[in-house]
């Protein structure tokens, strides 16, 4: 890679990084109609720390995965496209409703519930990082990357559940509303979790039929996303 290409790539990473942070500010604070909202800034702070840490780690250790995580394309599977469109509808309100909730004092969430939400958000981010440490085949869409020698990952969090990234997002979609002080935002959070579970079912079926060694792995690692339950 030339020095010019490297510089352009770094600029691209910075632009996408800043966009991912800045786009959240209007979603959170316009409904609240104020910047004086502690929970909103705590979320921004946690997300900022997570993105900086993961981006720096992947930039040093797994540039290929970093490029994949920063790229966007439509899923090839029809069911995956439908579920992705569903996420567009359900995930945004998780971060829009809390602003209205704060503005109009609907929920009145107790501080220790918000604290639990914050701890769980941090745990979800940590699990996502562990997943990225162990799985370089991660993509935003469901696909078997045979050209990359796609193989079954059985280390790290994959020793506990078969889809640990989904485990993290199941937790995140429920804990973010609590951190942001909104019980009403739990509704789209739960709907997002339902979509995630449906996606897990379809993806697990695809992996059983198309990824060599996955069926044997599934026999050893029984649980899909929730240890001891499912």
N, C-alpha and C positions, 0 to 999 in steps of 0.2 A: 504494500500500500504506500502511495506517495505521501510526502509531507502535506501537500495540498488536500488530498483526499482525507487524511487523518484529521486535519484542522476542520474541514467541512463536517466530518462525522462528529467531532466533539461539539461543534456549534449546534448540530442537529440534536444531539443528546440534551444539551442545555436548554434549547428551545422547547423540546417536548417535556422536559422536567419542569420548567417554569409554567408551561401551559397546564400540566396536570395539577399543579398546586393552585395557580391563580383562578382556574375555572371553578374551583370549589367555593371561592369567596362569595361570588354573587348568589350561588345556590343556597349558601348558608345564611348570609347576612342581609340580603334583600328582603326575604320574608320576615326576618327579625326586625328590620327597619332601624337597625342600630349596629354599631361596631362594638358596643359595650356589652358583649356577651361572652362571659368567661368560658363556658362549655364549648362554644364554637371555636375559640382560639386554642383550647386544649386539643381538640380534634385536629386542627390544622398543624399544631406543633408536633403531635404524635405522628401524623402522616408524613410531615416533612422529615422528621428524624428517620423514619422507616425508609423513605424513598432515598434519602442521601446515603444511608448505610448500605442498602441493597444495591443501589446503582454503583457505588464505589467498589463494593465487593465483586460484582459481576464484571465491571470494567477491567478489573485486575485479573480475575480468575476464569471468567466464562463470557467472553465478548459475544460469542454466537448466541447464547441465551439472552443476553442483554438486548441484542438487536431484535430477536424474536418477540421479547416482551414489550418492546417499544414500537412494534409494527402492528398494523391492523388490516385484516382482510376478512371477507365473508366466509362463513363455514361452507364446506363442500357438501356436508350431509344436510338434507332437507329438514330433518327433525332438529338439528343443531341450530339452523337459521331461525326456525320458529321459536325455539327457546331463547335465543339471543335477543330477538325482538321483544320477547316477554320481559327479559331483564331490563331493556330500555324503559319499559313502562313501570316496573316495580322498584328498581334500585334508586332512581332519582328521588322519589318521594321520601326515602329513608333520610335524605339530607335536606330536603325542602321543608317537610312538615315540622321538624324541630324548631325552625326559625319562627314559624307562626305560633307554635306552642309556647315559645318563650315570650313572644310579643303579647299574646292574649292570655297567658297564664292558665292554660288548659290542664296540664298534667300535675304540676307541683310535685315533681319527683324528689324524694328524700336524698340528701347528699351522699349517704353511704351506698345507695343504689347506683348513683352516678359513678361513685368510686369503683364499685364492682364492674360496671360497664367499662370504665377506663382500663382496669386491669385485664379484663377479657379482650379488649381491643389490642392491648399490647401483646397478649398471649397469641392472638390470631396472627398478628404481624410476625411474631417470632416463628410460628409454625410455617408460615409462607416462606420465610427466609431459609429454614431448614430444608423445605421441599426443593427450593432452588439450588441449594448446596448439593443435593444428591441427584437431581434429575435435570440433565441438560436438554431433554427432549420436550420440555414443557412448551406448550403453545396456547394461545388464547382460544383456539378452535380445536375441535376433536379431530385428530388425524393420526395416522400411522406414518411416521417419517422413515420409510424403508431406505431412502437414499442416504440417510445418516446412520444406518445400521441400528435402527430403533430396537431396543431390547427392554426386557422387564427390569425395573428397578426394585430391589428388595432391601436396600439399606436405609438407615436413618428412620424417618417417620413411616416409611413404607413397610417397615417390619411390624407396625401396629395396625395400620389400615391401608387399604388398597388405593384410596383417593384422599391423601392427607391435605392436598390443596383445597378440596371441597370441604373437608372438616374445618379448616381455618375460616373459610367464607361462611359456612353455616353459623359459626360462632360470631363472626364479624357482623353479619346482617342483623343479629339480635342484640349484640352488645353496643354497637354504635348508637342506636336510638336511646339506650339507657345512659350512655356517656353524655349525649346531647340533651338529656332531660325531657324525653318525650315518649310517653306510653303509646300515643297515637301512631308514631313512626314504627312501632312494632308490627303494625298491620302489614305495610309493604315489606317489612323485614321478613315476616313469616311467609308471605307470598313468594319472596325471592328464594327462601329456603326450600319451599315446595318445588319451585322450578329447578333448583339445584339438585334436589333428590331425583327428580324425573330425568335430568341430564345424566346423573350418575348411573341410573338404570340402563339408559340407552348406550352410554359410553362403555359400561362394563360388558354389555352384550357384544359390542363391536370388538373390544379387546380380546374377549374369549375366542372369537372366530378368526381374527386377523393378526393378532400379535403372538408370535411363537413363544411358548413357555408360560403364557399368562394363565391358562387353565390350571396348570400345576401350581403356580404361585397362589392362585385364588383358593386352592384346596388347603394350603398351609396358612395363608392369611385370610381368615374367614370374614372379617368385618370390612365393609366398604368404606364408611366414613365415621361411624360412631363406635368407639371401642366397647366391646361387651354388649352392644345392643344391635347394631345393623351395619 
